[in-house]
Amino acid sequence: MVLPSLKKFTLTTMCGADVGGKVIKCSARALGTLHEMLLRSQCSLTQLHLIDSVLDNNLVNIIRRVPSLQELLIEFYEWMEGYDPIMQSLVTQLSEVSPVNGSFRHCMVPNLQKLGVNLLDLSHPRIYFINSAFVHMVASRLHPPSDTPRLTKLQLWTEQGRHDLDEEAKNALMSLRDEGLELDFSWDDLDEDPMF
């Protein structure tokens, strides 16, 4: 499939009345197939939502293929042990900058303005990639090294105590509100910051 005009894409698990009440999970090859489609299409995606897709090393390759991306949402209803290193690699690469025409800019998705990471699997005890490096990445995108758009919103839904943020990292993340970043930590808007 070739879709050169594609701007928004959502890859998701399906469930509900549309599919007879069944849950239809994303194929384990879905990210690989998406990567191939992006290579063929050469489209300029601005929005990408990955909802309960099976993560593999194609995740970073996909994000690298869409420098025009402005909004990225990654949501998990089922968390697997092997996802932490994949997400940590993504966080590291989202932090990296390189010189471009005499100034520095983020190497991957320099126009990213909205980032969402939602961890809705209550059976997994701890998620390690939400750590001080994650906070550093968010801060670097709030204050980009050049005149590229900055991160304006972070949506981070997880249960209290499941992240790997120490007090200093938590405080640093919360202080980004004062610098203009919209932070959304709430599952249902009843508690302001339930993850802390």
N, C-alpha and C positions, 0 to 999 in steps of 0.2 A: 504494500500500500504506500502510495506517495501522496503526501498532503502538504505542499509547499506553503499554503496560506494558513495553516493551523496556528492558532495563537494560544488556546487554552486546552489542557488535556488533564483528565482525571482517570486514574487507574484504581479500581476499587473492587472489593469483595461485594457481591450482590446478595441481598436477602429480602424476604418480605413477600407480599402478595404478588408482585410482578413475576416472581419465579416460583410460584406455587408454595410459598412459605419455606422453601429450602434455602440453605446457604450455599452459594456458589463462590468458592474461594478463587483468588487469582492463581493462575498457573505459576509453578515454580520458574518457568521460563519467561514470565511476563516482562520483567525488566530487560532481559536480553532482546526480546522481540521489540520492545519500545525503543531500545538503543538502535537497533537495525533500521526501524522506521524513521527515526530522527536523522540517521546518516543518509538515507535515501531522499528524504523530503527536504532537508536543508531549510526547515521552517524556523521562524523566529518566535518560539514560545515565550509568552510573558507570564503565564500561570501554569503551574504543575502541581497537582495534588496526587499523592501516592497514599492510598488508604488500604492498610492491611495487605500490602503486597509483600511477597517473599523477597527479602533483601539478599543481594549478592554484590559482587564487585562491579556489576554494571551500574550501580547507583551513582558512583562518582563519575563514571564515563558519561552517563546521561546528563548529569548536571554540567559537566564540562562542555557538552555539545550545545547548550542553550545559554550563551552569554547574555542574551536579551531578557532572561528571566527576571521578573520583578516580584513574583509571589511563589513561595514554595511551602507546601504543607506535606508533612510526613506523619501519618497517623497509624498507630498500632493497636489492634484488638488482641493480637497474639504475639507476644515477645519471645524470641528465641535467643539462646545463649550466644550464638554466633553473630548476632546483630550488633553487639557493642563495638567490636573492632571495626566493623564497616562504618558505623556512625561516627566513631572516633576519627577514622580516616577522613570522612567528609568534613567534620568540624575543623580538623587541621588544615585541610585544603581550602576551606572557606575563609580561613584566617590569612592565607598567604598573599603577599603583595609582590609586584615586580615593577621595574621601571618601564613606562610607556611614554614616549615623546617628552622626556625630561621630567616627568613626575611619576609618582608611584600610584598604582591602583590594584585592586584585588584581582587575582589571577582568574578566579571563577566567579561567575555571575556578578559582575561589578555593579549592576543596576538593581540588585536585590533590595526590596523595600519592606516586604512582609515575609516573616518566617514563622512557621508553626510546627511544633513537634508535640504530638499528643500521644501519651502512653496510657492506654485505657485497659491494659491487661492487668487485672488485680492479682493474678496468681504468681507473678514473677516478683521476687522480693526486692531486687535492687537493679538499678540502671546506672552504669558507670560512666557513660560518655557525657552525662550532664554534670560537669565538673568545672574546675577553675579555667580550663582551656576553652570550654564552651562559653563561659562568661567573657573571656578575653576576645573570642571570635565575635560575639555580639557587640562588645564595646568597640572593636575595630571597625565594625560596619556602621555603627552609630556616628563615628568620626572617621569617615573614609579619608585616605591620604591625598585625594585629589578632589576635583569638583564633580565627581560622580554622585548620583543620588545616594542618600543615606538610608539605613534601616529605620523605619518609622514604627513598626509594630512587631512584637514578639509574642506569640501565643505558645504557652508551655503548660500543658495539662498533664499532671501526674499526681500520684498520691503522696501525701506527706511522708518524708523519710526515705523515699525510694530513689532519690537522686544521690549524687556523690559530691554535693556542695558543702564545704565547711563554712563556718560563720563568716569568715572574711569574704569568700566568694558570694555567699548569699547577700551580704551587705553591698558588695560591689554591684551585683545584678540589680538590687532594689534601687541603688543610687542612680541608675540609668534613667529612671522615671523623671528625676529632676533635670535630666539633660534632654528631655523631650521624647524619650522612647515610650510608646504605649505598651504596657505590659499586661497581658491577660493570662492569669494563672488559674482562673476559676472554671470549673466544670459546669456550674449551673448559676453563676452570679449570686449565689447566696452567701458564700464566703469570699472575702476579697482575695486572699492569698492562701488557699488551702494547702499548697505544696510545702509551705514552711510551717 
